[in-house]
Amino acid sequence: MDIRNKANRIRLFSFKSPQMRAFHLSWFAFHICFFGWFGIAPLMAVVRDDLGLTKTQIGNTIIASVAITVIVRLAIGVLCDKIGPRKAYTWLLCLGSLPVMMIGFADSFESFFLARLAIGAIGASFVITQYHTSVMFGPNVVGTANATTAGWGNLGGGTTQILMPLIFAGILMLGVEATLGWRLAMVVPGIVLFLTGIAYYCLTQDAPDGNFDELRERGELPRAEKEYSMRSTFGAAARDVRVWALFVVYAACFGVELTINNIAAIYFFDNFELDLATAGLIAGLFGLMNLFARTLGGVFSDLFARHGGLKGRVRWLFIAMFCEAIALMFFAQMQVLAVAIGIMLVFSLFVQMAEGATFGVVPFVNRNALGAVAGIVGAGGNAGAVAAGFLFRAESLSYQQGLLYLGMAVMLASFFTFLVRFSPQVLAEEDDAYRTASG
């Protein structure tokens, strides 16, 4: 897929160009999706008491919240290739707002489980975010663009941990009982999701020169048929071992972040005997690192590419993953609150830089199947969260033991980066494209 007129600079305070409108709307939409996706996580101590949930049942709902996203991410990538990111995002946001608001009707473990399962679909928003910036920005800045939009979107995981307890507390101040308060609190992100979907449709376009249907009418983009059909592009991506290597890598970075988002508040609440608001604030610090950490991963990916090409991008990905594993294993051993917070921030830095580094590589694996590649790799993040979820649902394992085993798994996954290789022809072509885009 040859998209022309990609931006070779990120003009952060500009909203005039279609590239920068896509940049800002995509990160904001993904950020809001986190409010709906993980809005219930910092309130789980209240929900646990209201619905009488066991640790195993809470673990099952955590798995449910990320499991369905694996399937939806696989589908949403090829859907972007077909209908474009603008329509795909609009439909996902508007439809996804419904289960977010309806979780308040849950009155048992079963209904709560099904609600979290349905809400998990909006996690596929990440794939659309990465797809949209990949078609809007040139090879010299695409790593930074992808990492920044995803990072500022992931930042929603931190702000959610902080704001949802405050929204809940505000509702309680109105005289509402806690059993009704958490239900009303979830209406807020649902409404914002729906309004963001409308804004995305009105303010963005699929590519620098127009929407996909317009480009196809003008003959500037191949129609989604034959080798460009959804089936063909997905098949091409699925047969590439590099895609599955990145699937494993992303499982071990974004999957870990999703897991921490789900357990951090209740982990600090139980292990360090904190109140709900304080535990949520500390847990929120992990996600707030996305303000700059994931962007750094993309910036370093672009810098490594300047001197080492695509090999440099892969080399940096390994470094970030390996450091993430070490930091996570240290965090699992912490017994003192202040030290635990410090190590958590170091761990957060590397896990998010690894995510940015991963999608600094993804746009170059197969340009003709960009959506399918992004979808499969993105699904890896949720598959990793599902696998990690089983560590934290077992009554026989403490959260600290689970984190230690998770760190070991991340270290093993870091070596999968060595499977991501490119032919000499592709290396030369991308080096030329980088130099051209850099001016």
Secondary structure, DSSP 4 states (H G I P E B T S, - for coil): ----S-BSS--TT--SSHHHHHHHHHHHHHHHHHHHHHTTGGGHHHHHHHHT--HHHHHHHHHHHHHHHHHHHHHHHHHHHHH-HHHHHHHHHHHHHHHHHHGGG--SHHHHHHHHHHHGGGGGHHHHHHHHHHHHB-TTTHHHHHHHHHHHHHHHHHHHHHHHHHHHHHHHHTT--HHHHHHHHTHHHHHHHHHHHHHHHHH--SBTTB-HHHHHHTTSS--SSGGGSHHHHHHHHHT-HHHHHHHHHHHTTHHHHHHHHHHHHHHHHHHS---HHHHHHHHHHHHHGGGTHHHHHHHHHHHHHHHHHHHHHHHHHHHHHHHHHHHHHHHTT--SHHHHHHHHHHHHHHHHHHHHHHTTTGGGT-GGGHHHHHHHHHHHHHHHHHHHHGGGT-TTS-HHHHHHHHHHHHHHHHGGGGG----HHHHHHHHHHHHHHH-
